[in-house]
Amino acid sequence: MLHLEKKLIEELKSTIAGTIILPDDPTYNKARTIWNGMIDKKPALIVQVADTQDVPVAVNFARKNRLELSVLGGGHHIAGNSLAENGLTIDFSNMKKVQVDPEKRRAYVEPGATLADFDKATQAHGLATPTGINSTTGMAGLTLGGGFGWLTRQYGLTVDNLVSADVVSAGGKAIKASEEENPDLFWALRGGGGNFGVVTGFEFNLHNMGPEVFAGLMVFPFHQAKNVLRQYNEFSQSAPRELNVWVVLRHAPPLPFLPDDVHGKMVLVLAIFYNGEADKGEKLVDFLRGFGNPVGEHTGMQPYTQWQQAFDPLLTPGLRNYWKSHNFETVTDELIGSLVKFAGTIPSPHTEIFLGSISGLQNEIPAEATAYPLRHARYIMNVHGRWEDESDDDRLIGWAREVYNATKPYAAGGAYVNFMTEDENNAVASAYGANYERLVVLKQKFDPENLFHMNQNIKPKPMAST
Ligand SMILES: Cc1cc2nc3c(=O)[nH]c(=O)nc-3n(C[C@H](O)[C@H](O)[C@H](O)COP(=O)(O)OP(=O)(O)OC[C@H]3O[C@@H](n4cnc5c(N)ncnc54)[C@H](O)[C@@H]3O)c2cc1C
C-alpha cells in the first residue's frame, strides 16, 4: 500500500469540507464496496467530497502527488474503474441532491445521485427524462456513457437530454460545458465517459409524464421463445414510441403471479412499458399476448417510480458479474437461433440475456452530433453473467464470451462503453467508431497527461507539429 506522508493527508483534510477515509478507518470497507462483487480494489484514500469546492482540491492533490485518480458515482460500472487501486478515489456519495425547476422543466443534479433520487425529485412535478432500468445506478456514469431506458424510444438517450455540465478539468479549473460554452467539451462529455474531467453538476431537460404508466411483465414458456422473438422483431419495427418492450431470457424467479411449477424454469419474459393511458396500453398488451401462450402476466397502471425499480430485486449488488454486449439493427432469425440456443445453456440462476429496444428518436440524431456514436443501433443485447462463487468465475466468464462471439456476426458494430468489461480496454477505439479521432484530439486538449484514465480510456495524442 502506498504510503502518503501523514502531513500531506492532514493538509488535505484541513482544506476540504468533506471526509477523507483511509484504510484503517472503520468505514473504509463499506466506502470501497461497489456493485460488482468481483471488484476488490483498495484505494490509498477515499475523498468523500461535501461540495463542488472540494473537487478541484482532490484533483490537484492527486495530480501533484502522482496518484492514480478515480471518480465514484453510483459505483455500478461493471469494470470497477470507479476505484483507484492504491490511489485517490473521489467519492460523490454525499452529493446526491436533485433540484427541479418545474417552470423551465429542468433538473440540476449532483453527481452522487442515483436514478431513484432523480426519479423521485422529478416525478414530484410530473416530469421525467430517459434514464436506465435499475434505480440504484448512478446518474453520473450512466449519463456520461450515453444512458438508455424505457423512455429512450420516445425521448432519446440521457445525453440527448443533457443541457449543460459543470466540470473540473485536469488542471483543477471549473469549466461550464453546454452548446454555448465550451461546445467541444460538451460534445465529448455526451458519450465520452469520465475521460474529460470530473463533472460536479448536470442540468437536464425534462418531459411531462406520469405519475402512472402502463407497465408489467408477461412470461412465456421457453419452448415458445423462437416464435415470440420473431413476432417481437416484426412488431417492434412499427410499435408506437410510447411503447417499449424488452426481452429477458432467464430462469423464472419466484414471482407471485407465476404458478409454482414455473419457478426456476427457463422462460422468456416480455418487460412492457407504455407511457400512455390504460385502455391503449391494454390493447397493445393484448396484441403481445397473441405471441404465444403466456404462463403468467402482471400488467397494469402503476407509478413510474415503482416501475423504475421493478428490476432492482434481480440486479442486486454484491454478486460476481461479467457482462458482454452487442448492438443490433434487426433481430434476424439467425440471431434468434443463437440467442435461444445459448439461453438453453444458461449456467446460473442469476444469469440472464437481455434484449432491449432503443429504436426511436435517438436513431434520428446524427452519429457525429455527440460522442455517443451508436445511432444506428436499434436493439442492445446484454449478457448478464451473474453468479455467487469465485470458483465459478472461469465457467461463467467463458459462457458469456461464447454467447458474445457466437452473436457477433449479426451485430451492428461499435460497443456501448457503459457495458464494457475491464478486459475490453483495447476495444475503445472501435467502440467509438468514426467519433474516435475527434475524441483523441479533445482528450489531448482537455487532459493531455491522461490524468482521467480510470475509464474506457481515450488516450491523448500530441498533434504533429506543422
Ligand atoms: C444493474 C445495472 C443496470 C444497468 N442498467 C442500465 C440501463 O438500463 N441503461 C444504461 O444505459 N446503462 C445501464 N447500466 C450501465 C450503467 O450506465 C453504467 O454502469 C454506468 O457507468 C453507471 O454509472 P455509475 O455512476 O453508477 O457508475 P460508477 O462505476 O460510479 O462510474 C462509472 C465511471 O463513470 C465515470 N464517472 C462517474 N461519475 C463521474 C463524474 N462525476 N465525473 C466524471 N466521471 C464520472 C468514471 O469514469 C467512472 O469510472 C447498468 C448497470 C448496472 C450495473
The ligand as an SDF file (V2000), in Angstrom:
LIG
                    3D

 53 58  0  0  0  0  0  0  0  0999 V2000
  -27.5520   -3.2790  -12.6070 C   0  0  0  0  0  0  0  0  0  0  0  0
  -27.1850   -2.3610  -13.7190 C   0  0  0  0  0  0  0  0  0  0  0  0
  -28.1630   -1.9150  -14.5850 C   0  0  0  0  0  0  0  0  0  0  0  0
  -27.8280   -1.0470  -15.6150 C   0  0  0  0  0  0  0  0  0  0  0  0
  -28.8130   -0.6150  -16.4640 N   0  0  0  0  0  0  0  0  0  0  0  0
  -28.5160    0.2760  -17.4240 C   0  0  0  0  0  0  0  0  0  0  0  0
  -29.5360    0.8000  -18.2620 C   0  0  0  0  0  0  0  0  0  0  0  0
  -30.6950    0.4450  -18.1540 O   0  0  0  0  0  0  0  0  0  0  0  0
  -29.1890    1.7120  -19.1860 N   0  0  0  0  0  0  0  0  0  0  0  0
  -27.9060    2.1370  -19.3410 C   0  0  0  0  0  0  0  0  0  0  0  0
  -27.6760    2.9890  -20.2020 O   0  0  0  0  0  0  0  0  0  0  0  0
  -26.9180    1.6460  -18.5690 N   0  0  0  0  0  0  0  0  0  0  0  0
  -27.1890    0.7410  -17.6180 C   0  0  0  0  0  0  0  0  0  0  0  0
  -26.1930    0.2390  -16.8310 N   0  0  0  0  0  0  0  0  0  0  0  0
  -24.8050    0.6380  -17.0870 C   0  0  0  0  0  0  0  0  0  0  0  0
  -24.5140    1.9580  -16.3960 C   0  0  0  0  0  0  0  0  0  0  0  0
  -24.9220    3.0060  -17.2370 O   0  0  0  0  0  0  0  0  0  0  0  0
  -23.0040    2.0780  -16.1400 C   0  0  0  0  0  0  0  0  0  0  0  0
  -22.6160    1.0590  -15.2640 O   0  0  0  0  0  0  0  0  0  0  0  0
  -22.6470    3.4320  -15.5420 C   0  0  0  0  0  0  0  0  0  0  0  0
  -21.2500    3.6070  -15.6080 O   0  0  0  0  0  0  0  0  0  0  0  0
  -23.1120    3.5510  -14.1110 C   0  0  0  0  0  0  0  0  0  0  0  0
  -22.8140    4.8030  -13.5790 O   0  0  0  0  0  0  0  0  0  0  0  0
  -22.3900    4.9160  -12.0370 P   0  0  0  0  0  0  0  0  0  0  0  0
  -22.2200    6.3550  -11.7370 O   0  0  0  0  0  0  0  0  0  0  0  0
  -23.3080    4.1150  -11.2160 O   0  0  0  0  0  0  0  0  0  0  0  0
  -21.0160    4.1440  -12.0970 O   0  0  0  0  0  0  0  0  0  0  0  0
  -19.5660    4.3500  -11.4910 P   0  0  0  0  0  0  0  0  0  0  0  0
  -18.9740    2.9910  -11.5290 O   0  0  0  0  0  0  0  0  0  0  0  0
  -19.5720    5.0910  -10.2210 O   0  0  0  0  0  0  0  0  0  0  0  0
  -18.8780    5.2540  -12.5760 O   0  0  0  0  0  0  0  0  0  0  0  0
  -18.5190    4.7290  -13.8290 C   0  0  0  0  0  0  0  0  0  0  0  0
  -17.4820    5.6270  -14.4570 C   0  0  0  0  0  0  0  0  0  0  0  0
  -18.0960    6.8540  -14.8290 O   0  0  0  0  0  0  0  0  0  0  0  0
  -17.1750    7.9080  -14.6420 C   0  0  0  0  0  0  0  0  0  0  0  0
  -17.7740    8.8600  -13.6890 N   0  0  0  0  0  0  0  0  0  0  0  0
  -18.6760    8.6180  -12.7210 C   0  0  0  0  0  0  0  0  0  0  0  0
  -19.0040    9.7660  -12.1140 N   0  0  0  0  0  0  0  0  0  0  0  0
  -18.3110   10.7510  -12.7150 C   0  0  0  0  0  0  0  0  0  0  0  0
  -18.2370   12.1460  -12.5520 C   0  0  0  0  0  0  0  0  0  0  0  0
  -18.9450   12.8020  -11.6430 N   0  0  0  0  0  0  0  0  0  0  0  0
  -17.3940   12.8470  -13.3480 N   0  0  0  0  0  0  0  0  0  0  0  0
  -16.6520   12.2180  -14.2920 C   0  0  0  0  0  0  0  0  0  0  0  0
  -16.6950   10.8930  -14.4960 N   0  0  0  0  0  0  0  0  0  0  0  0
  -17.5130   10.1770  -13.7180 C   0  0  0  0  0  0  0  0  0  0  0  0
  -15.8840    7.3150  -14.1260 C   0  0  0  0  0  0  0  0  0  0  0  0
  -15.0270    7.0590  -15.2250 O   0  0  0  0  0  0  0  0  0  0  0  0
  -16.3370    6.0120  -13.5220 C   0  0  0  0  0  0  0  0  0  0  0  0
  -15.3330    5.0120  -13.5280 O   0  0  0  0  0  0  0  0  0  0  0  0
  -26.4920   -0.6330  -15.7920 C   0  0  0  0  0  0  0  0  0  0  0  0
  -25.5040   -1.1040  -14.9280 C   0  0  0  0  0  0  0  0  0  0  0  0
  -25.8440   -1.9660  -13.9060 C   0  0  0  0  0  0  0  0  0  0  0  0
  -24.7770   -2.4960  -13.0110 C   0  0  0  0  0  0  0  0  0  0  0  0
  1  2  1  0
  2  3  1  0
  2 52  2  0
  3  4  2  0
  4  5  1  0
  4 50  1  0
  5  6  2  0
  6  7  1  0
  6 13  1  0
  7  8  2  0
  7  9  1  0
  9 10  1  0
 10 11  2  0
 10 12  1  0
 12 13  2  0
 13 14  1  0
 14 15  1  0
 14 50  1  0
 15 16  1  0
 16 17  1  0
 16 18  1  0
 18 19  1  0
 18 20  1  0
 20 21  1  0
 20 22  1  0
 22 23  1  0
 23 24  1  0
 24 25  2  0
 24 26  1  0
 24 27  1  0
 27 28  1  0
 28 29  2  0
 28 30  1  0
 28 31  1  0
 31 32  1  0
 32 33  1  0
 33 34  1  0
 33 48  1  0
 34 35  1  0
 35 36  1  0
 35 46  1  0
 36 37  1  0
 36 45  1  0
 37 38  2  0
 38 39  1  0
 39 40  1  0
 39 45  2  0
 40 41  1  0
 40 42  2  0
 42 43  1  0
 43 44  2  0
 44 45  1  0
 46 47  1  0
 46 48  1  0
 48 49  1  0
 50 51  2  0
 51 52  1  0
 52 53  1  0
M  END
$$$$
